Structure formats: structure tokens, C-alpha cells
Amino acid sequence: MSHIELSGITYEYATGERAVVALRDVSFGVGESEFVCVVGRSGCGKTTLLNIVAGFLEPTKGEIRIAGRTVSGRGLDRGIVFQDFAQLFPWRTAQRNVEFGLEMKGMLRAERAQTAQRFLELVNLRSFAAAYPHELSGGMQQRVAIARALAYNPSVLLMDEPFAALDALTRDEMQGMLVHVWRETRKTVIYVTHNVAEAVYLADRIVVLTPHPGTLRAEIRIPLPRPRDVLSVEFLEYQKQVVSYLR
Amino acid sequence: MNRSVVGALAGAALVAAIWESFARSGLFSPALTPSVIDIARALAGMIASGALPLHVMATLGRILVGLVVAGLVGVPLGMLMGRSRRVERFFLPLVSVLSPIPSLAWVPLFILWFGLGNAAAIALVIYAAVFPLVLNTWTGVRSVNRLWLRAAEAMGADSHTLFVKVVLPAALPFVIAGFRQAFARGWIAVVGGEMIAATTRGLGFVIFDAKEYLNADVMMGSLLVIGLLGLGFERLVFQVIERQSVGRWGMVRTTRG
């Protein structure tokens, strides 16, 4: 039994007079505490898919179930991290950003502060709790965003190319940190990316989408032990395999 | 002394020098173009007699009361217009029609409605100040980064929370800009209003009254006072508020005192 179950997700939108099919009949499941990467070229509908799971968009057809319950609209059972650094509230310090979801839950101030600091610790930013977002580097801002999405304890973490705007070295560090955070928190993760190496590094399983319309092309299990050696033969073999489906 | 003070003083000295040579050129009668010394002497006299502080307080009081009322009306209205299409459709045409009408064009009517004195002057300030506040706040709400709204919604914020915890702080740079503009427009309204509608107090009245006695030095001095008050507010109110809020949050580049 999967923790997240997408069945027959179809999404159409209208441009002018034509209806464009962004996603057609996409179905797959994500197990409890599983890390799934959705990979595809730009325009394959992967961000649309994530927005549907997040509850920002209603699918034209199909349904999503989380822990057996059909999802409609947004909910505190899902945490979301976007690609853009600007997702943090500039008028709140790192800690107060992380506290936002806790405020929505009605948690009291002292407990909020404690929880927020614990999650900042998890992403190695404890000492930057009082900094405003503009005082932090891009990588640090994304770490705050991850802490913010986890702090209110959703069972699912949705990530939309969170490291795509970072330089390569920082991205490598962030990927390592994310694996650590995921192992600590045991969240069910759907992670959208167009970066094949990133997907092979992070995922238990990779879902490949092909565009026009967005359809599920393949599901590839990555059984490599972690931490993964990105230069190993097996790692490169998996990359090749994923790339072959993207062609 | 820091650079910006040196810059300001250099600018003032230059303007004073240009004025002085103009005043001494004989193009106008010396009675109409008082020298810098004459202006300073007139100002000193007004301060010594206690008249200037009274007039300044009267004018500032009218502006501040007007600004507060305009803020209480204009900011919430701009917010609502930015958030609700229906409110926008209703109010935007009204605002568009009323805002280009100069506040001074209302003076005769306001005198008939509110009588001579404070009420008419304050009403003028409110009229002049409310539209910049509405329009800037409206723009601020519409330009709120969508990601902030999405992130907040994803964390379970309802529309009220969204408004208070996201839209309000996000629109603040525009609201502050609105107050700046409202303040400048408020000066035009209050001085104009005092010339025509006011009682016997206020800088506008002083300028108008001095004309009767050909006291060009008093008139120039009063203009200088208005300018310096504006500078004081910019430095001590607007820039301080900005530095403590949106500047500190990295939402606007700050000016250094």
C-alpha cells in the first residue's frame, strides 16, 4: 500500500480556443518514506504534477490519495519547497520563517521557537536563526525553506527543483544534506528535477515523464547504497538508463 | 561630518550664493528680493517673538491630522481594492476621477461646507493625501510576490491570516511610498488652504499676510521653513521608518543618514 497514490491524473488547460493536455493519465505510487524523483524535460508537466499533488491545481481527471484519503486542496500533510529563493518571507528572520506553519497550527510561542530551532539545527543553520533571508546565501535560503516545510511535521515533502538555481558545488552539498535530512525525518518525498545525475543520486525510484502530452514513460528503481558514489560504474549506468528514456 | 551632510551643505551654499547675487543685481527693487541676511533676520525675529513656532505647529497639526485620517481610509481601501476584483471595479473609477482634481480647486466649496478655519484645511489635506495612499497601496498589494502567497497557503494560512501576515508586510514598501507622496501633496493643500480658508494661524497664512506689507523677507523665510520641515520629516521619519522595516528586510535599498 503506497503512502501517496496518483491514479489517472490528467490535466488540461485552455490557451485561446485550444485545450492543451499537460498531463495524460499519469499513475504511480510513492511508498511510505520513499524518495521518488520525477524527471523530465521542461514542458513535460512535472511541475504541474507537483502543483496538483500540492493542491494548487485541480486535476481534470483522476485522483490523488495520501494515506488512503482523497486529496482536495491544500493541507498541512504536505510541505513544499520551491525553486525560487524568494519563497522565504523577507520580513521574517530565518527562525520566524520556519515558525510560520507552526503559527498556523496554533502552537504556542515558546514551543514554536524551540521547534524552529531544532529544524534549523537539522539543516545546519542554528547560528543563523536571527538572520533575515537577504543576509543569507542562496543555498542557506533553500535550507531555511526546507526547514520551514518540515517544521510543521507534514508526512509528505514536495520539492520543485529546489537546487536548480544553485552553483554546482553548493548543489552537491545540498544534495548530501537533503539525504541526511530525509533519513532523519523519514518523510515521503516527491522531488521534481530535470537533472538526471541529481535524480540518480537522491532517489529510491525515478519516474520519467515525456512531454506533449506529459505521460509516464518509465519507472526505474535505484537500489544503490547511500551515500552514493557519483563516479561509480553503476551510478553512470543508471544515468544512461534514465537518459535513454528521455530521448 | 559624513558625506551626505557635506553634499547637502554644499548645495545649500550654492543656492544661497546664486540668490544673493540675484538679490544684489538690482533687477528687482531690494524690498522685493531680500538678501540672505535679511531673510535670516526676519526668521530670527519670528522665532524670538514666538510667532513662528505657533504657525508651524498649526500647519503641522493640520497636516498630521489629515495624514492620519487619510491613512486610516486610504490604506485599507487600497488593500481591499488590491485583494478583491469587485471592490476594485467599484472604487477604481471613482478614484481615477477624483484624484486628478487639484485639492485647491475644492477650496471654495470646502469653505462653504466646513466654514473658514481648521476643518476646511484638514479636509483639504485629507483629500490631497488619500489618493496617493489608495493608489500606492493598491499597487503594492497587486505586486506581492505570488510565491509568498503560495508558501503561506501551503502552510494552511486562511485569507485573513494571509492578509495580515503576508500581504500587509509585503506591500509595505509601497505604503511607505504612498505616505511620502501624501505628505508632499498634503503640504500643497494645507499651505494653499491656509492662504484662502484659514484663520490667523499657519505658514500659508503668514506668507499670504506678509504680501500685504511687502515683507518679502518673511515670505522667503517661511518658504525656507516649509522646505526644512520637509527635509526633517524625510530624514527623521520616512527614512528612519524605512531603515527599520523594509530596508532591514532587504526589500528596498536604504539611504544612509
Boltz contact constraints between the chains, C-beta under 6 A:
constraints:
  - contact:
      token1: [A, 74]
      token2: [B, 153]
      max_distance: 6.0
  - contact:
      token1: [A, 74]
      token2: [B, 154]
      max_distance: 6.0
  - contact:
      token1: [A, 76]
      token2: [B, 156]
      max_distance: 6.0
  - contact:
      token1: [A, 80]
      token2: [B, 154]
      max_distance: 6.0
  - contact:
      token1: [A, 82]
      token2: [B, 147]
      max_distance: 6.0
  - contact:
      token1: [A, 84]
      token2: [B, 147]
      max_distance: 6.0
  - contact:
      token1: [A, 86]
      token2: [B, 145]
      max_distance: 6.0
  - contact:
      token1: [A, 86]
      token2: [B, 147]
      max_distance: 6.0
  - contact:
      token1: [A, 87]
      token2: [B, 147]
      max_distance: 6.0
  - contact:
      token1: [A, 87]
      token2: [B, 151]
      max_distance: 6.0
  - contact:
      token1: [A, 89]
      token2: [B, 148]
      max_distance: 6.0
  - contact:
      token1: [A, 90]
      token2: [B, 249]
      max_distance: 6.0
  - contact:
      token1: [A, 90]
      token2: [B, 250]
      max_distance: 6.0
  - contact:
      token1: [A, 90]
      token2: [B, 251]
      max_distance: 6.0
  - contact:
      token1: [A, 91]
      token2: [B, 169]
      max_distance: 6.0
  - contact:
      token1: [A, 91]
      token2: [B, 249]
      max_distance: 6.0
  - contact:
      token1: [A, 100]
      token2: [B, 155]
      max_distance: 6.0
  - contact:
      token1: [A, 101]
      token2: [B, 155]
      max_distance: 6.0
  - contact:
      token1: [A, 104]
      token2: [B, 155]
      max_distance: 6.0
  - contact:
      token1: [A, 104]
      token2: [B, 156]
      max_distance: 6.0
  - contact:
      token1: [A, 104]
      token2: [B, 157]
      max_distance: 6.0
  - contact:
      token1: [A, 132]
      token2: [B, 249]
      max_distance: 6.0
  - contact:
      token1: [A, 134]
      token2: [B, 250]
      max_distance: 6.0
